[in-house]
Amino acid sequence: LNRPKSNRQKQHEKLSRKILQTHIEFKQRYGSIKIAKTLNRRGVKVSERTVSRIMTKNHWKSCTVKKYKATTNSKHHHPVSENILDRQFKANKPNQLWVTDITYIPTNEGWLYLATVMDLYSRKIVGWAMDKTMTKELVISALKMAYKRQKPRKGVIHHSDRGVQYASSEYQKLLNKYNMIGSMSRKGNCYDNACIESFHGILKRELVYQTGFITREDAKKALFEYIEFFYNSKRIHSTLDYFTPNEFERMYRNSAA
C-alpha cells in the first residue's frame, strides 16, 4: 500500500533538497554548521543538529584533506624585523594588520607558487600573485596589489615569516615607501602566522586537492576565481560571525561613514 506522504515527510524532503542544493552551491566545501547558518540567513529555520543528521544519513560530506609543506627559506643574511604582531590576531578596523605568506600549488607542469596578503580585520585576501618561481618579485607583486586596492593610511603592521623574499632589501624598501611597520615570525614558529597558514590550508582542502591541475594556467584561473568570487565574496567565516570578508569590511565602512 502506498500511503500518501504526511506533511512532516514532505517538509523533511523539502528541507533535504535545500540542504543538498546548498551543499552543491558551495561546491561541497561547507559542513553542517555553515549550511545551517546559510539557510537561516535565507529564511529557512533549521538547527545545525538537524542539518548534520540529514547530511550524515545521505553521506554528504564537506571535503577535507590535510597536508603540510614548509615553503620559504629563512636561512639568509638579511636583517629580520621583530615580532610586533606577536599572535595578536584581532584587528578592530581594516588596514590595521596585514599578514602575508607563500604557498605552493602542484600541477602536472610543476609547482605554481601563490603569494597572498590578508587583512586580519576581515580575513579578506587583499593582494595576491602567482608565478612558477618563488622570488622576491612574487611577494612584491602581491603587496603592490594590496596597497593599490586598499589604499591604506600609514602605519599598517605588515607581518610575514622570515623568508628571504620578505627580508630582501627590495621588499623592505617597498614597506618603507608605503609607511608600513614590518613584523616577522619567530624562527621556526609557524603559529605566529597562523591566520594566513589557515587560509592556505582551506584553499588546498576546498580547491587544490579536489581538482588536480594539468597546467599552471588552469591553476591560475581556478585560484583567481576561488579567491575573488568564492573566498572573499561568498564564503562565510565563523570568526566574522558568519559573514563573508567583503560583507564584514563593508559593514565597517558603512558604520564609520
C-alpha positions in Angstrom: 0.0 0.0 0.0 1.4 3.4 -1.0 0.2 5.8 1.7 0.2 9.5 0.8 3.1 11.3 2.3 2.5 13.2 5.5 3.1 16.9 5.8 6.1 16.1 8.0 7.6 13.8 5.4 7.1 16.5 2.7 8.7 19.1 4.9 11.6 16.8 5.6 12.2 16.1 1.9 11.9 19.8 1.0 14.5 20.6 3.7 16.8 17.8 2.5 16.6 19.2 -1.0 17.5 22.7 0.3 20.5 21.2 2.2 21.7 19.3 -0.9 21.3 22.4 -3.1 23.3 24.5 -0.6 25.9 21.7 -0.3 26.3 21.7 -4.1 26.1 25.5 -4.5 29.2 25.9 -2.2 30.9 23.0 -4.1 30.8 20.6 -1.1 33.0 22.9 0.9 30.6 23.6 3.7 29.9 21.4 6.7 26.6 21.3 8.7 27.3 24.5 10.7 27.8 26.7 7.7 25.0 25.2 5.8 22.6 25.8 8.7 23.8 29.4 9.1 23.4 30.0 5.3 19.9 28.5 5.4 18.9 30.5 8.5 20.1 33.7 6.7 17.9 32.8 3.8 14.8 32.4 6.0 14.9 28.7 6.5 14.6 27.7 10.1 16.7 24.7 10.8 19.2 23.7 13.5 22.8 22.6 12.9 21.9 19.3 14.5 19.2 18.6 12.0 21.4 19.5 9.1 24.1 17.3 10.5 21.7 14.4 10.9 20.4 14.7 7.3 23.9 15.1 5.8 25.2 12.0 7.7 22.2 10.0 6.7 22.8 10.8 3.0 26.6 10.6 3.2 27.0 14.3 2.2 30.4 15.4 3.5 32.5 18.5 3.2 35.8 18.0 1.5 38.7 18.0 4.0 42.3 16.8 3.5 45.4 17.9 5.4 48.9 18.2 4.1 51.8 20.4 5.1 55.0 21.6 3.5 57.3 24.4 4.5 57.9 26.9 1.7 60.0 30.0 2.3 63.7 29.7 3.1 64.7 31.6 6.3 68.4 30.8 6.0 69.8 34.1 4.8 71.8 37.1 5.9 69.2 39.8 5.6 68.1 41.7 8.7 64.8 40.5 10.2 62.1 42.5 11.9 61.0 41.8 15.5 57.7 40.0 16.0 55.4 43.1 16.6 52.2 41.1 15.8 53.0 38.5 18.5 50.0 36.4 17.7 47.5 39.3 18.3 45.2 38.1 15.6 42.4 40.7 16.3 42.2 44.0 14.5 39.5 46.5 15.2 39.4 48.1 11.7 40.5 47.4 8.2 44.1 48.1 7.1 45.5 47.8 10.6 47.1 44.4 10.5 48.2 42.6 7.3 49.7 39.1 7.2 51.4 37.5 4.2 52.8 34.2 3.1 53.7 32.0 0.1 52.2 28.6 -0.6 52.8 26.0 -3.4 50.2 24.6 -5.8 51.0 21.3 -7.6 50.3 21.0 -11.3 51.4 18.4 -13.9 53.8 21.1 -15.2 55.4 21.5 -11.8 54.8 23.9 -8.9 52.9 27.1 -9.1 53.7 29.5 -6.2 51.0 31.8 -4.7 51.8 34.8 -2.5 48.9 36.3 -0.6 48.2 39.3 1.7 45.4 39.1 4.2 43.7 41.9 6.1 43.2 40.4 9.6 40.2 42.6 10.3 38.0 41.0 7.6 40.2 37.9 6.7 39.9 39.3 3.2 42.7 38.4 0.7 43.6 42.0 -0.4 46.6 41.1 -2.6 47.9 38.0 -4.4 50.3 37.0 -7.1 51.3 33.7 -8.8 54.4 32.5 -10.6 56.3 29.3 -11.4 59.2 30.5 -9.2 59.3 31.7 -5.6 61.0 35.0 -5.9 61.0 38.4 -4.2 59.2 39.7 -7.3 56.3 37.4 -6.5 55.8 38.8 -3.0 56.4 42.4 -4.2 53.6 42.0 -6.8 51.2 40.7 -4.1 52.0 43.7 -1.8 51.6 46.2 -4.6 48.2 44.8 -5.5 47.1 45.0 -1.8 48.3 48.6 -1.5 46.6 49.7 -4.7 43.4 48.0 -3.8 43.1 49.1 -0.2 44.8 52.5 -0.3 45.7 52.2 3.5 46.9 55.1 5.6 50.4 54.9 7.0 51.2 52.6 10.0 49.8 49.3 8.7 51.6 46.4 10.7 52.8 44.0 8.0 53.6 40.5 9.3 55.4 37.7 7.4 57.7 34.8 8.1 61.5 35.2 7.9 61.7 34.1 4.3 64.4 35.6 2.1 61.8 37.1 -0.2 60.3 39.2 2.6 63.6 40.0 4.2 65.1 41.2 0.9 66.2 44.8 0.7 63.8 45.5 -2.3 60.8 44.3 -0.3 61.8 46.2 2.8 62.2 49.4 0.7 58.7 48.9 -0.5 57.4 48.6 3.1 59.2 51.9 3.9 57.7 53.6 0.8 54.2 52.5 1.9 54.9 53.7 5.6 54.3 50.2 6.9 55.7 48.6 10.1 57.5 45.3 9.5 56.9 42.3 11.8 58.3 38.8 11.4 57.6 35.4 12.9 60.0 33.9 15.4 62.4 31.4 14.0 60.7 28.1 13.1 57.4 29.0 14.6 54.5 28.6 12.0 51.9 29.5 14.6 53.0 33.2 14.5 51.5 33.4 11.1 48.5 31.1 11.8 45.7 33.0 10.1 47.4 33.1 6.6 48.5 29.5 7.1 44.9 28.6 7.9 43.7 30.3 4.6 46.2 28.3 2.6 45.0 25.1 4.3 41.4 26.0 3.4 42.3 26.8 -0.2 44.1 23.4 -0.6 41.3 21.4 1.1 38.5 23.1 -0.8 40.0 23.6 -4.2 43.5 22.2 -4.9 43.2 18.7 -3.6 39.7 18.3 -5.1 40.8 19.4 -8.6 44.2 18.3 -9.8 45.6 20.8 -12.3 47.1 19.9 -15.7 48.8 23.2 -16.4 49.8 26.3 -14.4 47.4 28.3 -16.4 44.5 26.1 -15.3 45.6 26.6 -11.7 45.9 30.3 -12.1 42.3 30.7 -13.4 40.9 28.4 -10.7 42.8 30.2 -7.9 41.7 33.7 -9.2 38.0 32.5 -9.2 38.3 30.9 -5.8 39.9 33.9 -4.1 37.8 36.7 -5.7 34.5 35.1 -6.4 34.3 32.5 -3.6 36.5 33.1 -0.6 36.3 37.0 -0.4 32.7 37.3 -1.6 30.7 34.2 -0.8 32.4 32.0 1.9 31.1 32.8 5.4 33.6 32.8 8.3 32.9 31.7 11.9 35.3 34.3 13.2 33.3 37.0 11.3 30.0 36.0 12.9 29.3 34.0 9.7 29.6 37.0 7.3 31.9 37.0 4.2 35.1 39.1 4.2 33.6 41.6 1.7 30.4 41.9 3.8 32.4 42.4 7.0 34.6 45.1 5.6 31.6 46.8 4.0 29.8 46.8 7.4 32.7 48.6 9.0 32.8 51.2 6.2 29.0 51.8 6.4 29.2 52.2 10.2 32.1 54.6 10.0 30.5 56.7 7.3 
